[in-house]
Amino acid sequence: KHPSENMVLMQGEDTAVLIHETSGETGFQAPHSYESIDSVGEIKNPGYAVLNNIAVTQEGRPLFENRFKNRAGKVENEPGFKAIRVLRPLEGDTYVILTLWEEEKAFQDWQQSNSYQ
């Protein structure tokens, strides 16, 4: 229905999410909308996606966002890394940190590395 739009379906054993990155109108009837405050790499299949949902109070937003805006960028140099998005909610208080990896093992190896600390 929207062949020119970049939409990526990510699905696990019992969950799924459809990602639509756009600065224009979305095709979703009831979208969860976010502003990307940090973006590296391309979101596209195939890969292993990790989405962390982090509730942040209104007072804590500046500190939380500053942490990501000033991060050292260590994750981008990890083997198997493909992309990261730090997403600020346009409504609500739950940020989403999405990382995309070539495979699950690359993500697990990063978690065991010094740069994860």
MOPAC internal coordinates of N, CA, C and O (Angstrom, degrees):
PM7 1SCF
backbone

  N    0.0000 0     0.00 0     0.00 0    0    0    0
  C    1.4455 1     0.00 0     0.00 0    1    0    0
  C    1.5330 1   111.35 1     0.00 0    2    1    0
  O    1.2310 1   120.40 1   149.66 1    3    2    1
  N    1.3582 1   116.84 1   -30.34 1    3    2    1
  C    1.4618 1   122.06 1   179.41 1    5    3    2
  C    1.5254 1   109.21 1  -128.21 1    6    5    3
  O    1.2310 1   119.57 1  -112.06 1    7    6    5
  N    1.3238 1   118.42 1    67.94 1    7    6    5
  C    1.4676 1   121.41 1  -172.54 1    9    7    6
  C    1.5317 1   114.63 1   -65.06 1   10    9    7
  O    1.2310 1   119.41 1   156.57 1   11   10    9
  N    1.3115 1   118.73 1   -23.43 1   11   10    9
  C    1.4616 1   119.66 1  -178.40 1   13   11   10
  C    1.5309 1   112.76 1   -90.20 1   14   13   11
  O    1.2310 1   119.71 1   176.24 1   15   14   13
  N    1.3315 1   118.17 1    -3.76 1   15   14   13
  C    1.4609 1   121.96 1  -178.85 1   17   15   14
  C    1.5209 1   110.85 1   -90.18 1   18   17   15
  O    1.2310 1   120.56 1   -34.12 1   19   18   17
  N    1.3392 1   116.53 1   145.88 1   19   18   17
  C    1.4531 1   122.18 1   177.44 1   21   19   18
  C    1.5268 1   108.91 1   -90.59 1   22   21   19
  O    1.2310 1   120.88 1   -80.61 1   23   22   21
  N    1.3296 1   115.92 1    99.39 1   23   22   21
  C    1.4605 1   122.19 1   177.70 1   25   23   22
  C    1.5202 1   108.30 1  -122.35 1   26   25   23
  O    1.2310 1   120.91 1   -42.44 1   27   26   25
  N    1.3232 1   115.86 1   137.56 1   27   26   25
  C    1.4598 1   120.92 1  -178.20 1   29   27   26
  C    1.5235 1   108.66 1  -127.01 1   30   29   27
  O    1.2310 1   120.72 1   -54.45 1   31   30   29
  N    1.3199 1   116.23 1   125.55 1   31   30   29
  C    1.4614 1   122.14 1   175.93 1   33   31   30
  C    1.5191 1   108.15 1   -91.82 1   34   33   31
  O    1.2310 1   120.95 1   -55.63 1   35   34   33
  N    1.3285 1   115.80 1   124.37 1   35   34   33
  C    1.4647 1   121.77 1   176.06 1   37   35   34
  C    1.5155 1   106.51 1  -117.75 1   38   37   35
  O    1.2310 1   120.90 1   -56.01 1   39   38   37
  N    1.3336 1   115.89 1   123.99 1   39   38   37
  C    1.4484 1   117.66 1  -178.82 1   41   39   38
  C    1.5134 1   111.27 1  -137.18 1   42   41   39
  O    1.2310 1   121.87 1   -37.31 1   43   42   41
  N    1.3101 1   114.02 1   142.69 1   43   42   41
  C    1.4530 1   122.39 1   176.49 1   45   43   42
  C    1.5061 1   109.38 1  -111.38 1   46   45   43
  O    1.2310 1   121.31 1    18.31 1   47   46   45
  N    1.3205 1   115.11 1  -161.69 1   47   46   45
  C    1.4604 1   119.41 1  -178.24 1   49   47   46
  C    1.5266 1   112.30 1   -64.24 1   50   49   47
  O    1.2310 1   120.37 1   141.04 1   51   50   49
  N    1.3281 1   116.90 1   -38.96 1   51   50   49
  C    1.4682 1   119.00 1  -176.70 1   53   51   50
  C    1.5290 1   113.14 1  -135.41 1   54   53   51
  O    1.2310 1   119.91 1  -166.01 1   55   54   53
  N    1.3198 1   117.78 1    13.99 1   55   54   53
  C    1.4597 1   120.79 1   178.68 1   57   55   54
  C    1.5297 1   110.03 1  -140.24 1   58   57   55
  O    1.2310 1   121.38 1   -18.67 1   59   58   57
  N    1.3097 1   114.97 1   161.33 1   59   58   57
  C    1.4645 1   120.27 1   176.09 1   61   59   58
  C    1.5188 1   109.04 1  -154.21 1   62   61   59
  O    1.2310 1   121.19 1   -29.27 1   63   62   61
  N    1.3307 1   115.32 1   150.73 1   63   62   61
  C    1.4578 1   121.44 1   176.06 1   65   63   62
  C    1.5233 1   107.41 1  -143.46 1   66   65   63
  O    1.2310 1   120.96 1   -40.28 1   67   66   65
  N    1.3087 1   115.78 1   139.72 1   67   66   65
  C    1.4595 1   121.50 1   176.89 1   69   67   66
  C    1.5232 1   107.44 1  -109.18 1   70   69   67
  O    1.2310 1   120.48 1   -61.90 1   71   70   69
  N    1.3234 1   116.70 1   118.10 1   71   70   69
  C    1.4684 1   122.79 1  -177.67 1   73   71   70
  C    1.5228 1   108.92 1   -98.59 1   74   73   71
  O    1.2310 1   121.31 1   -49.55 1   75   74   73
  N    1.3345 1   115.09 1   130.45 1   75   74   73
  C    1.4636 1   120.94 1   177.10 1   77   75   74
  C    1.5231 1   107.19 1  -131.00 1   78   77   75
  O    1.2310 1   120.50 1   -75.63 1   79   78   77
  N    1.3279 1   116.65 1   104.37 1   79   78   77
  C    1.4575 1   121.02 1   178.83 1   81   79   78
  C    1.5210 1   108.75 1   -91.83 1   82   81   79
  O    1.2310 1   121.04 1   -62.54 1   83   82   81
  N    1.3387 1   115.61 1   117.46 1   83   82   81
  C    1.4507 1   120.63 1  -179.52 1   85   83   82
  C    1.5223 1   109.90 1  -157.20 1   86   85   83
  O    1.2310 1   120.91 1   -27.76 1   87   86   85
  N    1.3030 1   115.87 1   152.24 1   87   86   85
  C    1.4629 1   119.35 1   171.80 1   89   87   86
  C    1.5323 1   109.54 1  -101.64 1   90   89   87
  O    1.2310 1   121.11 1   179.13 1   91   90   89
  N    1.3247 1   115.48 1    -0.87 1   91   90   89
  C    1.4630 1   120.90 1   179.76 1   93   91   90
  C    1.5087 1   111.37 1  -103.97 1   94   93   91
  O    1.2310 1   121.59 1    25.17 1   95   94   93
  N    1.3254 1   114.56 1  -154.83 1   95   94   93
  C    1.4653 1   121.58 1   179.66 1   97   95   94
  C    1.5255 1   109.59 1   -72.43 1   98   97   95
  O    1.2310 1   121.21 1   -32.66 1   99   98   97
  N    1.3267 1   115.30 1   147.34 1   99   98   97
  C    1.4528 1   120.69 1   176.72 1  101   99   98
  C    1.5222 1   109.73 1  -100.00 1  102  101   99
  O    1.2310 1   120.77 1   -22.36 1  103  102  101
  N    1.3131 1   116.13 1   157.64 1  103  102  101
  C    1.4501 1   121.42 1   176.97 1  105  103  102
  C    1.5194 1   112.67 1   -88.17 1  106  105  103
  O    1.2310 1   120.23 1   174.41 1  107  106  105
  N    1.3353 1   117.16 1    -5.59 1  107  106  105
  C    1.4596 1   121.16 1  -178.63 1  109  107  106
  C    1.5314 1   110.76 1   -77.34 1  110  109  107
  O    1.2310 1   120.93 1   -37.01 1  111  110  109
  N    1.3227 1   115.83 1   142.99 1  111  110  109
  C    1.4617 1   120.05 1   178.27 1  113  111  110
  C    1.5242 1   111.98 1   -75.24 1  114  113  111
  O    1.2310 1   120.16 1   142.55 1  115  114  113
  N    1.3282 1   117.31 1   -37.45 1  115  114  113
  C    1.4728 1   121.63 1  -178.93 1  117  115  114
  C    1.5243 1   109.14 1  -134.83 1  118  117  115
  O    1.2310 1   120.26 1  -106.91 1  119  118  117
  N    1.3299 1   117.11 1    73.09 1  119  118  117
  C    1.4699 1   119.66 1  -174.67 1  121  119  118
  C    1.5249 1   113.00 1   -76.86 1  122  121  119
  O    1.2310 1   121.06 1   -26.99 1  123  122  121
  N    1.3209 1   115.57 1   153.01 1  123  122  121
  C    1.4576 1   122.21 1   165.46 1  125  123  122
  C    1.5237 1   103.49 1   -93.83 1  126  125  123
  O    1.2310 1   119.77 1   -66.23 1  127  126  125
  N    1.3114 1   118.05 1   113.77 1  127  126  125
  C    1.4576 1   121.78 1  -173.15 1  129  127  126
  C    1.5240 1   111.44 1  -103.24 1  130  129  127
  O    1.2310 1   121.36 1   -41.23 1  131  130  129
  N    1.3353 1   115.00 1   138.77 1  131  130  129
  C    1.4485 1   122.31 1  -178.00 1  133  131  130
  C    1.5168 1   109.82 1  -136.66 1  134  133  131
  O    1.2310 1   121.55 1   -23.09 1  135  134  133
  N    1.3294 1   114.65 1   156.91 1  135  134  133
  C    1.4524 1   121.49 1   170.62 1  137  135  134
  C    1.5225 1   106.79 1  -108.01 1  138  137  135
  O    1.2310 1   120.43 1   -49.14 1  139  138  137
  N    1.3180 1   116.79 1   130.86 1  139  138  137
  C    1.4552 1   120.76 1   179.40 1  141  139  138
  C    1.5281 1   109.07 1   -80.68 1  142  141  139
  O    1.2310 1   120.80 1   -59.46 1  143  142  141
  N    1.3506 1   116.08 1   120.54 1  143  142  141
  C    1.4584 1   119.61 1   178.77 1  145  143  142
  C    1.5289 1   111.47 1  -102.53 1  146  145  143
  O    1.2310 1   120.35 1   171.09 1  147  146  145
  N    1.3284 1   116.94 1    -8.91 1  147  146  145
  C    1.4687 1   122.46 1   173.35 1  149  147  146
  C    1.5128 1   107.29 1  -153.99 1  150  149  147
  O    1.2310 1   120.99 1   -47.47 1  151  150  149
  N    1.3220 1   115.71 1   132.53 1  151  150  149
  C    1.4555 1   120.38 1  -174.67 1  153  151  150
  C    1.5206 1   110.22 1  -149.56 1  154  153  151
  O    1.2310 1   120.81 1   -57.51 1  155  154  153
  N    1.3379 1   116.06 1   122.49 1  155  154  153
  C    1.4573 1   122.28 1   175.60 1  157  155  154
  C    1.5247 1   107.50 1  -138.32 1  158  157  155
  O    1.2310 1   120.12 1   -44.19 1  159  158  157
  N    1.3299 1   117.38 1   135.81 1  159  158  157
  C    1.4533 1   122.00 1   176.59 1  161  159  158
  C    1.5149 1   113.11 1    82.84 1  162  161  159
  O    1.2310 1   121.59 1    -2.46 1  163  162  161
  N    1.3316 1   114.56 1   177.54 1  163  162  161
  C    1.4624 1   121.27 1  -179.18 1  165  163  162
  C    1.5215 1   110.53 1  -109.15 1  166  165  163
  O    1.2310 1   121.22 1   -40.47 1  167  166  165
  N    1.3206 1   115.27 1   139.53 1  167  166  165
  C    1.4661 1   121.50 1   175.05 1  169  167  166
  C    1.5190 1   107.01 1   -92.14 1  170  169  167
  O    1.2310 1   120.94 1   -72.84 1  171  170  169
  N    1.3264 1   115.80 1   107.16 1  171  170  169
  C    1.4557 1   120.34 1   175.38 1  173  171  170
  C    1.5188 1   109.14 1  -157.32 1  174  173  171
  O    1.2310 1   121.01 1   -22.93 1  175  174  173
  N    1.3120 1   115.68 1   157.07 1  175  174  173
  C    1.4634 1   122.37 1  -178.35 1  177  175  174
  C    1.5095 1   110.18 1   -79.52 1  178  177  175
  O    1.2310 1   118.52 1   -18.28 1  179  178  177
  N    1.2984 1   120.42 1   161.72 1  179  178  177
  C    1.4529 1   125.47 1   -11.19 1  181  179  178
  C    1.5246 1   110.22 1   -84.55 1  182  181  179
  O    1.2310 1   121.05 1    -7.76 1  183  182  181
  N    1.3064 1   115.60 1   172.24 1  183  182  181
  C    1.4522 1   120.55 1   179.18 1  185  183  182
  C    1.5123 1   110.42 1   167.20 1  186  185  183
  O    1.2310 1   121.43 1    -0.96 1  187  186  185
  N    1.3098 1   114.87 1   179.04 1  187  186  185
  C    1.4571 1   122.76 1   178.60 1  189  187  186
  C    1.5122 1   106.80 1  -113.78 1  190  189  187
  O    1.2310 1   119.99 1   -64.04 1  191  190  189
  N    1.3190 1   117.63 1   115.96 1  191  190  189
  C    1.4595 1   122.72 1  -175.89 1  193  191  190
  C    1.5167 1   110.69 1  -102.81 1  194  193  191
  O    1.2310 1   121.47 1   -40.88 1  195  194  193
  N    1.3358 1   114.80 1   139.12 1  195  194  193
  C    1.4568 1   121.66 1   174.76 1  197  195  194
  C    1.5225 1   106.82 1  -123.57 1  198  197  195
  O    1.2310 1   120.41 1   -57.25 1  199  198  197
  N    1.3339 1   116.82 1   122.75 1  199  198  197
  C    1.4597 1   122.13 1   179.03 1  201  199  198
  C    1.5253 1   108.35 1  -117.81 1  202  201  199
  O    1.2310 1   120.92 1   -62.72 1  203  202  201
  N    1.3179 1   115.85 1   117.28 1  203  202  201
  C    1.4633 1   121.81 1   176.48 1  205  203  202
  C    1.5159 1   108.14 1  -105.07 1  206  205  203
  O    1.2310 1   120.83 1   -54.74 1  207  206  205
  N    1.3207 1   116.03 1   125.26 1  207  206  205
  C    1.4628 1   122.49 1   177.88 1  209  207  206
  C    1.5219 1   107.62 1  -101.06 1  210  209  207
  O    1.2310 1   120.67 1   -59.20 1  211  210  209
  N    1.3369 1   116.32 1   120.80 1  211  210  209
  C    1.4589 1   120.92 1  -174.62 1  213  211  210
  C    1.5267 1   109.52 1  -126.15 1  214  213  211
  O    1.2310 1   120.77 1   -64.26 1  215  214  213
  N    1.3207 1   116.14 1   115.74 1  215  214  213
  C    1.4668 1   120.79 1   176.82 1  217  215  214
  C    1.5276 1   108.66 1   -76.21 1  218  217  215
  O    1.2310 1   120.84 1   -50.06 1  219  218  217
  N    1.3386 1   116.00 1   129.94 1  219  218  217
  C    1.4618 1   122.20 1  -178.67 1  221  219  218
  C    1.5305 1   107.83 1  -131.06 1  222  221  219
  O    1.2310 1   120.36 1   -51.48 1  223  222  221
  N    1.3252 1   116.92 1   128.52 1  223  222  221
  C    1.4590 1   120.09 1   178.39 1  225  223  222
  C    1.5236 1   109.76 1   -68.24 1  226  225  223
  O    1.2310 1   120.68 1   -19.23 1  227  226  225
  N    1.3081 1   116.31 1   160.77 1  227  226  225
  C    1.4678 1   121.64 1   177.84 1  229  227  226
  C    1.5313 1   110.11 1   -56.45 1  230  229  227
  O    1.2310 1   120.58 1   137.98 1  231  230  229
  N    1.3400 1   116.49 1   -42.02 1  231  230  229
  C    1.4657 1   120.71 1  -179.90 1  233  231  230
  C    1.5220 1   112.34 1   -67.15 1  234  233  231
  O    1.2310 1   120.20 1   150.64 1  235  234  233
  N    1.3367 1   117.23 1   -29.36 1  235  234  233
  C    1.4580 1   121.25 1  -176.76 1  237  235  234
  C    1.5234 1   115.11 1   -86.91 1  238  237  235
  O    1.2310 1   120.17 1   171.09 1  239  238  237
  N    1.3298 1   117.27 1    -8.91 1  239  238  237
  C    1.4672 1   120.71 1  -177.06 1  241  239  238
  C    1.5220 1   114.25 1   -56.44 1  242  241  239
  O    1.2310 1   118.85 1   130.70 1  243  242  241
  N    1.3452 1   119.79 1   -49.30 1  243  242  241
  C    1.4679 1   118.59 1  -178.08 1  245  243  242
  C    1.5274 1   112.97 1   -58.33 1  246  245  243
  O    1.2310 1   119.89 1   136.31 1  247  246  245
  N    1.3203 1   117.82 1   -43.69 1  247  246  245
  C    1.4613 1   121.12 1   179.80 1  249  247  246
  C    1.5293 1   110.93 1   -65.57 1  250  249  247
  O    1.2310 1   120.55 1   135.19 1  251  250  249
  N    1.3208 1   116.55 1   -44.81 1  251  250  249
  C    1.4674 1   121.34 1   179.86 1  253  251  250
  C    1.5263 1   110.56 1   -60.72 1  254  253  251
  O    1.2310 1   120.13 1   131.97 1  255  254  253
  N    1.3296 1   117.35 1   -48.03 1  255  254  253
  C    1.4618 1   120.98 1  -178.34 1  257  255  254
  C    1.5232 1   111.52 1   -67.16 1  258  257  255
  O    1.2310 1   120.31 1   142.05 1  259  258  257
  N    1.3268 1   117.01 1   -37.95 1  259  258  257
  C    1.4617 1   120.53 1   178.77 1  261  259  258
  C    1.5274 1   110.81 1   -61.72 1  262  261  259
  O    1.2310 1   120.94 1   141.77 1  263  262  261
  N    1.3136 1   115.81 1   -38.23 1  263  262  261
  C    1.4704 1   120.49 1   178.76 1  265  263  262
  C    1.5355 1   110.85 1   -57.95 1  266  265  263
  O    1.2310 1   120.37 1   136.58 1  267  266  265
  N    1.3185 1   116.90 1   -43.42 1  267  266  265
  C    1.4610 1   119.86 1  -178.90 1  269  267  266
  C    1.5267 1   112.74 1   -79.11 1  270  269  267
  O    1.2310 1   120.36 1   143.40 1  271  270  269
  N    1.3144 1   116.92 1   -36.60 1  271  270  269
  C    1.4643 1   118.99 1   179.34 1  273  271  270
  C    1.5205 1   112.02 1   -66.02 1  274  273  271
  O    1.2310 1   120.40 1   151.82 1  275  274  273
  N    1.3263 1   116.85 1   -28.18 1  275  274  273
  C    1.4536 1   121.09 1  -178.05 1  277  275  274
  C    1.5270 1   112.98 1  -107.61 1  278  277  275
  O    1.2310 1   120.64 1  -161.88 1  279  278  277
  N    1.3157 1   116.38 1    18.12 1  279  278  277
  C    1.4694 1   119.04 1   179.94 1  281  279  278
  C    1.5192 1   109.85 1   -67.81 1  282  281  279
  O    1.2310 1   120.91 1   -23.87 1  283  282  281
  N    1.2849 1   115.87 1   156.13 1  283  282  281
  C    1.4686 1   121.25 1  -174.61 1  285  283  282
  C    1.5223 1   112.79 1   -73.55 1  286  285  283
  O    1.2310 1   119.85 1   168.77 1  287  286  285
  N    1.3256 1   117.89 1   -11.23 1  287  286  285
  C    1.4614 1   119.70 1  -179.75 1  289  287  286
  C    1.5126 1   113.26 1    76.27 1  290  289  287
  O    1.2310 1   120.40 1  -159.11 1  291  290  289
  N    1.3201 1   116.84 1    20.89 1  291  290  289
  C    1.4680 1   120.60 1  -176.81 1  293  291  290
  C    1.5225 1   112.87 1   -61.80 1  294  293  291
  O    1.2310 1   120.28 1   145.31 1  295  294  293
  N    1.3316 1   117.07 1   -34.69 1  295  294  293
  C    1.4606 1   119.50 1  -175.07 1  297  295  294
  C    1.5284 1   111.74 1   -63.71 1  298  297  295
  O    1.2310 1   120.23 1   147.53 1  299  298  297
  N    1.3343 1   117.17 1   -32.47 1  299  298  297
  C    1.4608 1   120.28 1  -177.53 1  301  299  298
  C    1.5266 1   113.11 1   -63.60 1  302  301  299
  O    1.2310 1   120.36 1   157.22 1  303  302  301
  N    1.3245 1   116.91 1   -22.78 1  303  302  301
  C    1.4668 1   121.27 1  -178.34 1  305  303  302
  C    1.5202 1   113.16 1   -92.77 1  306  305  303
  O    1.2310 1   120.35 1   179.95 1  307  306  305
  N    1.3076 1   116.94 1    -0.05 1  307  306  305
  C    1.4579 1   120.41 1  -178.80 1  309  307  306
  C    1.5263 1   111.16 1   -76.86 1  310  309  307
  O    1.2310 1   120.19 1   -39.60 1  311  310  309
  N    1.3388 1   117.24 1   140.40 1  311  310  309
  C    1.4667 1   119.85 1   176.48 1  313  311  310
  C    1.5274 1   110.82 1   -58.57 1  314  313  311
  O    1.2310 1   120.55 1   -47.27 1  315  314  313
  N    1.3013 1   116.55 1   132.73 1  315  314  313
  C    1.4611 1   121.80 1   177.73 1  317  315  314
  C    1.5166 1   114.85 1    89.52 1  318  317  315
  O    1.2310 1   119.66 1   173.63 1  319  318  317
  N    1.3330 1   118.25 1    -6.37 1  319  318  317
  C    1.4625 1   121.09 1   178.56 1  321  319  318
  C    1.5261 1   109.61 1   -69.55 1  322  321  319
  O    1.2310 1   120.81 1   -42.42 1  323  322  321
  N    1.3460 1   116.06 1   137.58 1  323  322  321
  C    1.4645 1   121.05 1   177.47 1  325  323  322
  C    1.5215 1   113.00 1  -118.89 1  326  325  323
  O    1.2310 1   119.87 1   138.26 1  327  326  325
  N    1.3493 1   117.86 1   -41.74 1  327  326  325
  C    1.4641 1   119.06 1  -174.89 1  329  327  326
  C    1.5243 1   111.00 1  -164.71 1  330  329  327
  O    1.2310 1   121.67 1   -21.40 1  331  330  329
  N    1.3419 1   114.40 1   158.60 1  331  330  329
  C    1.4681 1   121.59 1   172.38 1  333  331  330
  C    1.5227 1   108.51 1  -141.37 1  334  333  331
  O    1.2310 1   121.06 1   -34.86 1  335  334  333
  N    1.3372 1   115.57 1   145.14 1  335  334  333
  C    1.4512 1   122.76 1   171.21 1  337  335  334
  C    1.5171 1   107.73 1  -135.84 1  338  337  335
  O    1.2310 1   120.60 1   -49.87 1  339  338  337
  N    1.3174 1   116.45 1   130.13 1  339  338  337
  C    1.4541 1   121.96 1   170.28 1  341  339  338
  C    1.5191 1   105.03 1  -108.18 1  342  341  339
  O    1.2310 1   120.77 1   -65.55 1  343  342  341
  N    1.3309 1   116.13 1   114.45 1  343  342  341
  C    1.4588 1   121.77 1  -169.39 1  345  343  342
  C    1.5187 1   111.95 1  -113.82 1  346  345  343
  O    1.2310 1   120.87 1   -57.77 1  347  346  345
  N    1.3397 1   115.94 1   122.23 1  347  346  345
  C    1.4653 1   123.62 1   177.09 1  349  347  346
  C    1.5261 1   107.81 1   -90.16 1  350  349  347
  O    1.2310 1   119.87 1   -50.79 1  351  350  349
  N    1.3382 1   117.85 1   129.21 1  351  350  349
  C    1.4696 1   119.39 1   179.00 1  353  351  350
  C    1.5253 1   110.99 1   -70.36 1  354  353  351
  O    1.2310 1   120.44 1   -41.41 1  355  354  353
  N    1.3265 1   116.77 1   138.59 1  355  354  353
  C    1.4572 1   120.31 1   174.10 1  357  355  354
  C    1.5276 1   110.67 1   -78.51 1  358  357  355
  O    1.2310 1   120.86 1   156.23 1  359  358  357
  N    1.3338 1   115.97 1   -23.77 1  359  358  357
  C    1.4636 1   122.50 1   173.92 1  361  359  358
  C    1.5187 1   107.27 1  -136.30 1  362  361  359
  O    1.2310 1   120.06 1   -38.52 1  363  362  361
  N    1.3048 1   117.49 1   141.48 1  363  362  361
  C    1.4597 1   120.93 1   179.53 1  365  363  362
  C    1.5207 1   111.77 1    91.15 1  366  365  363
  O    1.2310 1   121.40 1    10.47 1  367  366  365
  N    1.3474 1   114.93 1  -169.53 1  367  366  365
  C    1.4529 1   119.51 1  -174.94 1  369  367  366
  C    1.5254 1   113.64 1  -126.98 1  370  369  367
  O    1.2310 1   119.50 1  -168.32 1  371  370  369
  N    1.3226 1   118.56 1    11.68 1  371  370  369
  C    1.4523 1   121.10 1  -175.75 1  373  371  370
  C    1.5353 1   111.51 1  -102.76 1  374  373  371
  O    1.2310 1   121.52 1   -69.25 1  375  374  373
  N    1.3256 1   114.70 1   110.75 1  375  374  373
  C    1.4639 1   121.84 1   174.40 1  377  375  374
  C    1.5209 1   108.66 1   -79.33 1  378  377  375
  O    1.2310 1   120.63 1   -24.00 1  379  378  377
  N    1.3235 1   116.40 1   156.00 1  379  378  377
  C    1.4588 1   121.33 1   175.42 1  381  379  378
  C    1.5283 1   107.93 1  -123.89 1  382  381  379
  O    1.2310 1   121.19 1   -51.98 1  383  382  381
  N    1.3307 1   115.34 1   128.02 1  383  382  381
  C    1.4565 1   121.51 1   173.23 1  385  383  382
  C    1.5213 1   105.54 1  -108.90 1  386  385  383
  O    1.2310 1   120.63 1   -66.44 1  387  386  385
  N    1.3201 1   116.40 1   113.56 1  387  386  385
  C    1.4568 1   122.03 1  -178.68 1  389  387  386
  C    1.5219 1   108.51 1  -110.30 1  390  389  387
  O    1.2310 1   120.50 1   -55.46 1  391  390  389
  N    1.3234 1   116.65 1   124.54 1  391  390  389
  C    1.4604 1   120.57 1   170.00 1  393  391  390
  C    1.5177 1   107.95 1  -119.63 1  394  393  391
  O    1.2310 1   121.25 1   -36.59 1  395  394  393
  N    1.3196 1   115.21 1   143.41 1  395  394  393
  C    1.4612 1   121.41 1   179.93 1  397  395  394
  C    1.5240 1   107.95 1  -121.39 1  398  397  395
  O    1.2310 1   121.21 1   -46.59 1  399  398  397
  N    1.3197 1   115.29 1   133.41 1  399  398  397
  C    1.4592 1   123.52 1  -175.54 1  401  399  398
  C    1.5213 1   109.97 1  -126.00 1  402  401  399
  O    1.2310 1   120.50 1   -22.87 1  403  402  401
  N    1.3186 1   116.65 1   157.13 1  403  402  401
  C    1.4677 1   120.33 1   177.05 1  405  403  402
  C    1.5185 1   111.34 1   -62.88 1  406  405  403
  O    1.2310 1   120.78 1   144.24 1  407  406  405
  N    1.3456 1   116.10 1   -35.76 1  407  406  405
  C    1.4682 1   121.14 1   179.68 1  409  407  406
  C    1.5214 1   109.46 1  -158.66 1  410  409  407
  O    1.2310 1   120.23 1   -14.59 1  411  410  409
  N    1.3136 1   117.17 1   165.41 1  411  410  409
  C    1.4593 1   121.90 1  -178.05 1  413  411  410
  C    1.5217 1   111.49 1   -60.28 1  414  413  411
  O    1.2310 1   119.59 1   141.79 1  415  414  413
  N    1.3205 1   118.39 1   -38.21 1  415  414  413
  C    1.4670 1   121.79 1  -179.27 1  417  415  414
  C    1.5258 1   111.29 1   -60.13 1  418  417  415
  O    1.2310 1   119.51 1   141.85 1  419  418  417
  N    1.3235 1   118.54 1   -38.15 1  419  418  417
  C    1.4678 1   120.91 1   178.70 1  421  419  418
  C    1.5318 1   109.88 1   -62.17 1  422  421  419
  O    1.2310 1   120.05 1   138.77 1  423  422  421
  N    1.3270 1   117.52 1   -41.23 1  423  422  421
  C    1.4613 1   121.66 1   177.41 1  425  423  422
  C    1.5200 1   110.38 1   -63.69 1  426  425  423
  O    1.2310 1   120.20 1   133.43 1  427  426  425
  N    1.3190 1   117.22 1   -46.57 1  427  426  425
  C    1.4625 1   121.07 1  -179.47 1  429  427  426
  C    1.5278 1   111.12 1   -63.48 1  430  429  427
  O    1.2310 1   120.12 1   140.48 1  431  430  429
  N    1.3286 1   117.38 1   -39.52 1  431  430  429
  C    1.4687 1   120.54 1   177.62 1  433  431  430
  C    1.5222 1   110.57 1   -62.57 1  434  433  431
  O    1.2310 1   120.10 1   139.80 1  435  434  433
  N    1.3418 1   117.41 1   -40.20 1  435  434  433
  C    1.4605 1   121.03 1   177.48 1  437  435  434
  C    1.5268 1   111.13 1   -62.66 1  438  437  435
  O    1.2310 1   120.56 1   139.11 1  439  438  437
  N    1.3348 1   116.53 1   -40.89 1  439  438  437
  C    1.4641 1   120.21 1   179.41 1  441  439  438
  C    1.5340 1   111.85 1   -61.51 1  442  441  439
  O    1.2310 1   120.49 1   152.83 1  443  442  441
  N    1.3127 1   116.67 1   -27.17 1  443  442  441
  C    1.4720 1   120.91 1  -179.70 1  445  443  442
  C    1.5350 1   112.23 1   -91.57 1  446  445  443
  O    1.2310 1   120.23 1   177.21 1  447  446  445
  N    1.3281 1   117.17 1    -2.79 1  447  446  445
  C    1.4694 1   121.18 1  -175.31 1  449  447  446
  C    1.5317 1   112.17 1   -87.55 1  450  449  447
  O    1.2310 1   120.73 1   -13.65 1  451  450  449
  N    1.3315 1   116.21 1   166.35 1  451  450  449
  C    1.4667 1   121.79 1   177.14 1  453  451  450
  C    1.5167 1   111.81 1   -67.41 1  454  453  451
  O    1.2310 1   119.60 1   150.89 1  455  454  453
  N    1.3192 1   118.37 1   -29.11 1  455  454  453
  C    1.4590 1   119.76 1  -177.35 1  457  455  454
  C    1.5316 1   112.42 1   -73.37 1  458  457  455
  O    1.2310 1   120.07 1   165.91 1  459  458  457
  N    1.3214 1   117.48 1   -14.09 1  459  458  457
  C    1.4668 1   121.54 1   177.03 1  461  459  458
  C    1.5232 1   111.21 1   -76.64 1  462  461  459
  O    1.2310 1   120.52 1   153.12 1  463  462  461
  N    1.3130 1   116.61 1   -26.88 1  463  462  461
  C    1.4802 1   122.91 1  -175.89 1  465  463  462
  C    1.5068 1   111.40 1   -55.85 1  466  465  463
  O    1.2310 1   120.10 1   180.00 1  467  466  465

